[in-house]
């Protein structure tokens, strides 16, 4: 029997790799003869880099870059096993997880560090990129990244404006004269799981701003600032980001890629599965086990477990969803995609307890579920 173990991270408790290892160990404890294939995944956010490097036997490169508020930190990016494709997880340099609660400040937060990662990779000769853009702390429309690659954002007296979303109201002109020419010869696949536009009620600021520290009274002004940026981008590129799907991802970083890079936006889980040859690895599998920290209605919007379920359906392989917690209201909708649904936080195990002792409870629950499924 062959079982593919392919979870996303259990955020706040286990990485995707750790979760996969615990699930596989539990299966082997039940029956050592079962072949387990570990394919930890991600959806473009946290864990994207790790999943791709492990699956392709890639390597990490570590450099110093600016975090979202300008502090120097050590950050890693990766090179896939093919030796040609560079993997950048923007959250490593510009992510919300890098900031303490009191440091969240979308008015000044910048994607400059993400641009530094790209520039370093270009200097090393890479021209093929996979970039995961989930989990940002920024709302700067990607201007920080573009700055790091030579673009200038000028006010009415031709002086550079400050970094961050707040100063974009003063943007008068974009000077792309010194924008890195090597970008035009590169190819970027952007792992992106949202289709929000750049501005408006469903845009970057209104939908994702609050989790980054955008207060209700700031939403309108910062959205107007991004609108001003979109107008200036249209003036020099002819591309209107205002209502373009995906442009609002990562505080507008998606829009910067769409406007200035040779780019293709793809759902994060599709990018991951393609890079790790997922469809090939699951051939002749009897079951696939996937999961995440919390499964709910958002899971249905293209999160990793749904991507896996759809891929498995094409080969007729039953998929088990084993997550830290499954929102009860979402179970009827999720059930149409999965052979079995199981929550680690169940019965006497609370959500808090399941996260506190995640490895132990995941192993215990895995054994219970697999004994039921395999009838042993």
N, C-alpha and C positions, 0 to 999 in steps of 0.2 A: 504493500500500500504506500502511496505517495501523497503527502500533505504539504502544500505550499503555505508558508507562514509569512504573511505580508501586511503587517500593521503599519499605521502611521504612528507618530509619537503620542504618548499619553501625557499631554502637556501638563507641566507642573510636577510630574512624578517619574516618568520613564521616557527615554528616547525611543524612537522606532526600533533601533537595533536592540536595545535592552528588552523591550517588550517582545520582540521576535524570539530572542534567546530564552526568555522565561517560558513562553508558550511552547517552544520546541522541546525544552527540557521536560516540561510536564507531559507532553505526548510520549516522549521516550520512556518516562517512568511508567506509563500505562502499558506500553508495548514497545520494547526496544527494537523490534523488527521493522517498525514503521519508518520509512524514509521521510525526513523533513528537509525541505528546501527553504532557506531563509531569504526573503526578498523584502526587507524593510523599505517603506516608501514614504513619500511626503507629497504635499500638494502645492509646492512653490514657496512655502514659508519655512518656518523652523524645521530643520532636519533635511532639507533638500540636498545640501552639500554632502552631508554624511551618507545619505542613502545612495547617491550616485557614485561616490568614491568607493564605498564598500562593494557595491554591485559590480563595478568595472575594474577593481583593483587599481584605483587611481592614487594620486599623491597630493599632499597639501603644500601650499606655499604660504609663508607667514610674513606679513609686513606691518609697518606702523601706519595707521591712517587716523583721520579725525572721526570721532563719534558724532552723533547728531548735534551736540552742543559744543563741538570744537575741541574736546579733550582727546589727546593722543592715546590710542589703544592699539594693542596687537590684534590683528585680524587675519584670518586665513581664507584663502580661496583655493580652488582645486583644479587639477588637471585629470581628466578621465583616462582610463587605461589605454585609450587610443593614442595618447600622447599629443593630441591635436586640439581637443576641445577643452576650453576653460569653463569652469563652473563658478559662478558668483552668487552668493546668497546675500542679497542687499541688507537683510536684517542683521548680519554679522557686523556691518559697519554703520548702518543707519536705522537700526531697529529699536522698537519700543522697549525690548527686554534689556537694553543697555542702560536705561535710565531708571533712577529711583523715582518714586511718586512725585516728590517735590521738584524733580528736575524736568519733568515733562513741560515743554514750552514750545508748542507748534508755531508760535510767532517767530522764533529764531532757529528752530531745528532745521538742519540742512542735510541734503544727500551728498555732500561733498566727498565724504569717505567712500561712498560707492563709486564715484567717479575716479577716485585715487586707485581703487582696486582695478578698474578697467584700464586705466592708464598704465599701471604696472604690468598688467598682462599683455597689453599691446607692446610695451617695451621688451617683453620677453619673447615676442614674435608670434603670439597667438592671434588668430583671426576668426576662430569659431568659438562662439560663446553661448552658454545656457545661463540665463539669469533668473533667479527666483525673486519675486518682488513682494512677497507677503510679509506682514508684521512690521511695517515702517512706523517710525516715530515722527514722521515729517508731513508737511503740507505745503512744500515749497515748489510743487509743480515740476520737480526734477532739476530746478535751476542750479542747485548745489553740484549735482553730478556734472551738468553741462559746463559749469565754471571750471571744475577740476580738469576738464578736457579742452580748455582754452576759450570758451565762449565768454563774452562780457555782457553784463546787464547794466545799462546806463540810465541815469536820470536826465532831466531836461538840460542840465549844464554839462553833460557828458562825463559825469563822475560815476564810478561804480556804486550801486546801491548795496546795502548790507545783505548778508545772507538771511534766508528764512522767508516765511510767507508774509510777514507784516510789512516788509519794505517793498513788496511788489506793487503797492499802490503808486509808488514813485517811479516805476519803470516807464521809460520813455522810448528806449531804443534797445534792440538786441544786436550786438556786434558779433557776427559769426566768422569774422575774418581769420582768426587764429584757431578756430575749432579744429581739433585733431583730424588731419586729412586721412589718417589710417582707418578711421571709422567707416569711410565709404567703401573700403576694400574688405571689410569684415562682415560677418553674418551673425545676427543675434536672434536666438529663440528665447522669448520671454515667457516664463512660467507664471501665468496670471489666472486667478480663479474668480475674478469679479468682472462684471461688464458695465460698471457704473461710468457715467460720462464725467467729463472734467469739472463741470460746474452745474449749478442748479440744485433743486430739492433732492435729487438722487446722486448728486456729485460727490467729489472727494471730501469736501469740507463738511457738508451736512450729514453724510452717512458715517464717515470714518473719523471725522474730527474729534467728536466727544471722547473717544477712548484714548486720544492722544493729548487731551487737555484743553480742547477747544470748548470754551464756555458758551452757553446759549447766546450771550450778547456779542460774542466774537464771530459767530457763524456767518452772519451777513457780510461783515467787512472783509473777512478772509476769503469768502467766496467771490466777492467783487474783485479782490486782488488777483485771484486766479483767472477771473474773466478778463482782466486787463492783460495778464500774461498771454492768455489764449489769443486775444486780439493782436498782440505784437507778433506772436508766432505765425498767425495767419498772414500778417503783412509781409513776412519775409519768406514764407514757405508755400503759401497758398492753401495750407492744410488747416481746416477748422476742427479744433479739438473739443469745442464747447459741448457738443452732444455726442461725441464719438464714443462708442462702447469700448470699455477698457481703459480709456484715457484717464479716468479718475483713480485707477489702482495706485496704491502706495502713495497717497497724497498728491497724485498727479504725475508721479514718475512714469507711469505707463504712457501718458501723453508725450512726455519728453522723448521716450524711445520711438513712439509712432511718428513724431514730427522730424526727428533728426538722425535716426539710425536705420540701416537696412534691417528691418525687424519683422518678425512674425510672432504674434501673441497666441499662445496655446494654453488650454487648461493645464494646470500644474501637474496633475496626476498623469495626463497623457504624455507630457514631456518626460516624466520619470520613467513610465513604463516603456516608452520607446528607447530611452537611453540604456536601460538595463535588460533589454530584450525580453520583457515580461511574457509576452505571448508564447515565445519559444520555451521558456522555463516552465510554464504551467502545463505544457503538453503531457497528456496521460496522467495528470493529477487526479486523485480521487476526491479530494476536498481542498478548498482554500480557506484559510482563516485570516480575516482582516479585523481591523478595529481602530479605535481612536480614544482620546480622553473622554469626550462626550459626543454622543450621537443624537441628533435632533433634526428638525426640519431643514436646518442649514446643510446637513449632510447630503440632502437630496439635490443641492445646488452644485453638484460637481466635486464634492470633497473626495478624498482618496478612496474610502470604502465603496462609494457608488461607481467610481471609475473602474475599480477592480471587479465589482459585480457585473458590470456591463461587459468587460473583457472576458470574464469567465463564462457568461451566458453564451457567447459565440462558440465555445468549445463544450458546452453542456456540463460544466463543472459546478457542483453545488458550493455555495459560499456561506461560511459562518461568520456572523458579525459578533465580535466579542469586544465590547467597549467598557471603559471605566464606568460610564453611566449612560443609560439610554432613556431619553425623555419619554415618559409613558404615552403622551399624546401623539408622538411621532411613530409609534410602533406599527399601527395599521399601514401607514404609508411605506415604512421601511421593509415590512414583511414581504412585499411583492418583489423585492430584490434579493432577499436572503433566504437560504434554506433553514437557518436557525439564528435567533437573536438571543444574546445573553449579556447581562450587565454585571460587572464585578461588584458594584454597589447594589446589593440586593439582600433582602431578609435582615439579618442582624448586622450586616456590614454597611455602614453609612458611607456617604460620599467622602466625608472627611477621613474616615478610617481607611477607606480604599486607597486614598492618595498618600496617606501617611505611611502605610505599609504596602505599597503598590506591588512590589515583586511577589511577596508572599500571597496576597489575595488574588493576583492574576493567575498564579500557578494553581492555586486551589480551585478557582472557578474554571480554569481550562480543563482540569481533570474531570470535574463534574460534567461539563458540557460534552467532552469527547466520549466519556463513558456512555452518556445518553445517546449520542449520535452513532457511535460504533456498536452500541448495545453490548457492552462488556462490563 
